[in-house]
Amino acid sequence: MPKNKLQRFAELRTFSNVHEFLWTERDTDFKLKGKWNHEYFKNNNPIVLELGCGKGEYSIGLAEKHPNKNFIGVDIKGARIWRGSKNAQEKNLQNAAFLRTQVEFIEGCFEKDEVSEIWITFPDPQPNKEKKRLTHLIFLNRYKNILQKNGIIHLKTDSAELYEFTLDVIAENKFTKIYSTADLYSESNFGENWAEATELKTHYEKLFTAKGKKITYLKFHL
């Protein structure tokens, strides 16, 4: 591992806004499960997750827009979370935190009804591994166990294949589709969450749009 990565991993463990729940702990529950508001955020505001958060652009952007909500970026890549957590500290965002874990272990990190909303922003579309897609029914059932009733899920991706796949999963399982578009930036306004979906852009989205790729967006609940 390059020296700067080792330094970042060491520094990451000193950050108060970063928590870890790794595969070696998967047979137990995370210490903050069911206690995020009471013990970490020290308030009763809604909790919003960004899954596969990368550098946390959405977690940070949403936290700035909504000081009355708590945001947690989830990713297994420590170097990416390091950047996001540093940005959150520099901006003094008390309502933004990061959780280094695999999404497969999400039920061990949050209690039933503890999460109000989930953003999935430009995840790996896993073209040859459907069961690893973050919108596969296996994962949606995990989210259902932590989301409040009618909790919203957002998917934003450049992958037409993942978008269509998710539409099929929603239809087959009789989930509720609230809004969908295969070309987000061709729309004029779809109401609530319009600003969040269009004004905030991740590093990958900027790369994709620069290449002329269309960005898809889905909003639904389980």
Order of alpha helices (4+ residues) and beta strands (2+ residues): alpha-beta-beta-alpha-beta-alpha-beta-beta-alpha-beta-alpha-beta-alpha-alpha-beta
